[in-house]
Amino acid sequence: GSGSDGERAEPKPGKYVPPSVRKRMEEEKGGDKDEDGFETLKTRSSGAYVPAAKRREEEERKKKEEEKHKKEQDAQRRKQQEEQEKLEAEKRRKIELKERKEAEAAAKREELKKSRPQRFKEAAKAEIQVDEEKLQELTSKCADSIEDAKGIKALAKSAPDMFTEEELKTTQPITAVLEPLMKYCRRKEDEQVFSAVNRFAPLLTSLIDAAEVHRFKVKVLVAAQALAYQMGLPRLSPATALVEAIFDGLYQAEVIEEDYFFMWRDYNDDTPGKISAMFQLDYFLAWLKDPDSIKDKDGNEGEEEEEEDGEGDEEESEAEDEEEEEEEEE
């Protein structure tokens, strides 16, 4: 026929095609056949037919997974709810415990008040209100002589005469003296406070002696702590609080002996701010109880001799306190 040898006319439909020609035609079309020579169908990536049994199995699997997930969520919610209920129950338990302890403490305080010696009850009843003009006059005189040692000594002689015997048994005259002293000591250095307290020592001692009240020095410390609280428990420095410097000054000036500081600590009173003040006095009381446990780096060798010399005085003070306690029991 016409044309090149490589080009052959397409056989017409229904016409016989020799096997060699048919094979070549199939190779040119690129069709896929199986081993038997039949043309294979191409499968699509999605939408393939899934048998009913397989589909039911897949649905059951998904259903089980959903049920499992739901159970886990329910269990998690129950666990969170239980934990929340436990927290609330613990919170209620703590509140009830706190209220019970406060009630017990209040009952104990009331019981202690009832069990106090008759002498203290009588002293409480005997507490009278001192004439305000007298107190103001004493406060003014102290403020005027705040840096005048001679003026304070003169006032130590005249101050007891300003009040009656009953008025001197109260702490109000002492408070009238401590108030200007402590206001003056605010924002001062430790040594300035000690010096000021030492100047006031004769006046404070004079009023304490004139009171003639058993363990009146404990009440003096109560008055000083109450004033410090009214002032906001100020600090002189990061290391020292005002109430600590005042207590230390009273001890150094020998106005109040060490045993009375521990009596004040253990004294069952409801003075506002006492707990906060005790925190500020923790170092001082620890040093007072055991000086060797808190050593001063600037200390000298003479301290040991001073401690030895003071042992006799301490023994005498303890003997006096024992006699006072025996008298009190009688």
FILODREN-13457 format. One record per residue (C-alpha): residue in three letters; chain; x, y, z negated. Coordinates in steps of 0.2 Angstrom, whole numbers. Each point is the difference from the previous one (the first is absolute). Layout:
! FILODREN-13457
Ala A X Y Z
...
! end
This chain:
! FILODREN-13457
Gly A 0 0 0
Ser A 5 18 0
Gly A 10 9 -14
Ser A 15 -5 -10
Asp A 3 -17 -7
Gly A -1 6 -18
Glu A -17 7 3
Arg A -15 -12 2
Ala A -18 5 2
Glu A -11 -3 -16
Pro A -11 -15 3
Lys A -18 4 3
Pro A -13 -6 -13
Gly A -5 -18 2
Lys A 14 -4 11
Tyr A 12 -14 -4
Val A 16 5 -8
Pro A 15 -11 0
Pro A 7 -4 -17
Ser A 17 9 4
Val A -9 15 5
Arg A -12 -1 -15
Lys A 15 -2 -12
Arg A 8 15 7
Met A -15 11 -1
Glu A -3 -5 -18
Glu A 19 4 -4
Glu A -3 18 8
Lys A -15 3 -11
Gly A 9 -5 -15
Gly A -14 -10 -8
Asp A 3 -12 -15
Lys A -4 -18 1
Asp A 1 -14 -12
Glu A 9 -17 3
Asp A -15 -6 11
Gly A 1 14 11
Phe A -16 9 -6
Glu A 1 19 -3
Thr A 0 5 -19
Leu A -11 13 -7
Lys A 9 14 -10
Thr A -6 2 -18
Arg A -4 18 -7
Ser A 9 5 -15
Ser A -17 5 -9
Gly A -18 -6 1
Ala A 5 -18 2
Tyr A -13 -12 -4
Val A 0 -7 -18
Pro A -10 -16 -4
Ala A -14 2 -12
Ala A 8 -11 -13
Lys A 16 10 0
Arg A -11 16 -1
Arg A -9 -6 -16
Glu A 16 -5 -8
Glu A 7 17 3
Glu A -15 8 -7
Glu A 0 -11 -15
Arg A 18 5 -3
Lys A -3 18 1
Lys A -15 -1 -12
Lys A 11 -9 -12
Glu A 13 13 1
Glu A -13 14 -3
Glu A -7 -10 -15
Lys A 17 -2 -7
His A 4 18 3
Lys A -16 5 -9
Lys A 3 -11 -14
Glu A 18 7 -2
Gln A -8 18 0
Asp A -13 -5 -13
Ala A 13 -8 -11
Gln A 11 16 1
Arg A -15 11 -4
Arg A -4 -11 -15
Lys A 18 0 -6
Gln A 1 19 1
Gln A -17 2 -9
Glu A 6 -12 -13
Glu A 16 10 -2
Gln A -10 16 -1
Glu A -11 -7 -13
Lys A 15 -6 -10
Leu A 8 17 1
Glu A -16 8 -6
Ala A -2 -13 -14
Glu A 18 3 -6
Lys A -3 19 1
Arg A -16 -2 -11
Arg A 10 -11 -12
Lys A 14 13 -2
Ile A -13 13 -3
Glu A -9 -10 -13
Leu A 17 -5 -8
Lys A 5 19 -1
Glu A -16 5 -7
Arg A 1 -15 -13
Lys A 17 5 -5
Glu A -5 19 -2
Ala A -14 -5 -10
Glu A 11 -11 -11
Ala A 13 14 -2
Ala A -14 12 -5
Ala A -6 -12 -12
Lys A 17 -3 -7
Arg A 3 19 -2
Glu A -16 2 -9
Glu A 4 -15 -11
Leu A 17 8 -4
Lys A -8 16 -4
Lys A -11 -8 -12
Ser A 14 -10 -8
Arg A 11 16 -2
Pro A 5 3 -18
Gln A -12 11 -10
Arg A 14 13 -1
Phe A 0 3 18
Lys A -19 1 1
Glu A 0 13 -14
Ala A 14 10 9
Ala A -11 -1 16
Lys A -14 7 -10
Ala A 11 13 -8
Glu A 5 7 17
Ile A -7 18 1
Gln A 1 14 12
Val A 13 12 -5
Asp A -3 19 3
Glu A 4 4 18
Glu A 7 17 -5
Lys A 13 -8 -11
Leu A 5 -13 13
Gln A 2 14 13
Glu A 10 11 -12
Leu A 12 -15 -3
Thr A 1 -4 19
Ser A 4 19 3
Lys A 14 1 -13
Cys A 8 -16 7
Ala A 0 7 18
Asp A 7 16 -6
Ser A 14 -10 -9
Ile A 3 -13 13
Glu A 18 4 2
Asp A 3 7 -18
Ala A 6 -13 -12
Lys A 0 12 -15
Gly A -18 5 5
Ile A -5 -18 0
Lys A 8 -4 -17
Ala A -9 15 -7
Leu A -17 -6 7
Ala A 4 -18 -7
Lys A -2 8 -18
Ser A -15 11 4
Ala A -10 -12 11
Pro A -7 -12 -13
Asp A -7 15 -10
Met A -11 5 16
Phe A -11 -16 -3
Thr A -9 -9 -14
Glu A 5 -17 -6
Glu A -14 -8 10
Glu A 5 9 16
Leu A 18 -5 -2
Lys A -6 -18 -1
Thr A -6 1 18
Thr A 12 0 16
Gln A -7 17 6
Pro A 14 11 -8
Ile A 13 -12 7
Thr A -9 1 17
Ala A 1 19 -1
Val A 19 -1 -2
Leu A 3 -14 13
Glu A -11 9 14
Pro A 12 15 3
Leu A 15 -11 -3
Met A -5 -12 13
Lys A -5 13 13
Tyr A 17 9 -3
Cys A 9 -17 3
Arg A -9 -3 17
Arg A 12 1 14
Lys A 15 1 -12
Glu A 16 -12 0
Asp A 0 -14 -12
Glu A 13 9 -11
Gln A -10 16 -1
Val A -15 -10 -6
Phe A 10 -9 -14
Ser A 6 17 -5
Ala A -17 8 -1
Val A -7 -15 -10
Asn A 14 2 -12
Arg A -4 18 -2
Phe A -18 -4 -4
Ala A 5 -15 -12
Pro A -1 10 -16
Leu A -17 6 4
Leu A -7 -17 5
Thr A 8 -8 -15
Ser A -8 13 -11
Leu A -17 -3 6
Ile A 2 -19 0
Asp A 6 1 -18
Ala A -15 12 -5
Ala A -13 -13 8
Glu A 4 -13 -13
Val A -9 -13 11
His A 6 -18 1
Arg A 9 -3 16
Phe A -4 18 6
Lys A 15 -1 12
Val A -9 -13 11
Lys A -14 13 2
Val A 13 13 5
Leu A 5 -11 14
Val A -18 -3 5
Ala A -2 19 1
Ala A 16 2 10
Gln A -6 -13 12
Ala A -17 7 2
Leu A 7 17 4
Ala A 12 -8 13
Tyr A -16 -8 8
Gln A -9 17 0
Met A 15 7 10
Gly A -1 -14 13
Leu A 15 -11 -8
Pro A 13 11 10
Arg A 17 -5 3
Leu A 16 10 -3
Ser A 9 -10 13
Pro A -1 -16 10
Ala A 8 -9 -15
Thr A -9 9 -15
Ala A -18 4 -5
Leu A -5 14 -11
Val A -7 -12 -13
Glu A 15 -10 0
Ala A 12 15 -3
Ile A -12 6 -14
Phe A 0 -17 -9
Asp A 19 -1 2
Gly A 2 17 -7
Leu A -11 -3 -15
Tyr A 11 -16 -3
Gln A 16 9 2
Ala A -5 15 -11
Glu A -5 -13 -13
Val A -18 6 -1
Ile A -6 -17 3
Glu A 9 -17 -4
Glu A 0 -14 13
Asp A -12 -11 -9
Tyr A -14 13 3
Phe A 2 -1 19
Phe A -4 -19 -1
Met A -14 3 -11
Trp A -7 13 13
Arg A 3 -13 13
Asp A -11 -13 -9
Tyr A -12 13 -7
Asn A -18 -5 5
Asp A -6 17 6
Asp A -10 6 15
Thr A 11 15 4
Pro A -2 5 19
Gly A 15 -5 10
Lys A 9 -10 -13
Ile A 3 -15 12
Ser A 7 12 14
Ala A 11 8 -14
Met A 6 -17 -6
Phe A 6 -4 18
Gln A 10 17 -1
Leu A 7 -5 -17
Asp A 5 -18 5
Tyr A 18 4 1
Phe A 1 10 -16
Leu A -9 -13 -10
Ala A 11 -14 7
Trp A 16 10 -4
Leu A -7 4 -18
Lys A -4 -19 -3
Asp A 17 -6 7
Pro A 13 14 4
Asp A 13 -13 5
Ser A -11 -7 14
Ile A 0 17 9
Lys A 17 8 -1
Asp A 5 17 5
Lys A 14 2 11
Asp A 6 16 -8
Gly A -1 -7 -17
Asn A 16 1 -11
Glu A 8 -11 -13
Gly A -7 9 -14
Glu A -17 -7 3
Glu A 3 -16 -8
Glu A 6 9 -16
Glu A -16 11 0
Glu A -11 -16 2
Glu A 9 -8 -15
Asp A -2 16 -10
Gly A -19 0 4
Glu A -3 -18 -6
Gly A -2 6 -18
Asp A -13 13 5
Glu A -9 -13 10
Glu A -1 -12 -14
Glu A -6 14 -12
Ser A -13 5 13
Glu A -6 -18 2
Ala A -1 -3 -19
Glu A -11 16 -2
Asp A -11 -6 14
Glu A -2 -17 -9
Glu A -5 9 -16
Glu A -13 11 9
Glu A -7 -16 8
Glu A -1 -8 -17
Glu A -9 15 -7
Glu A -12 0 15
Glu A -5 -18 -3
Glu A -3 4 -18
! end
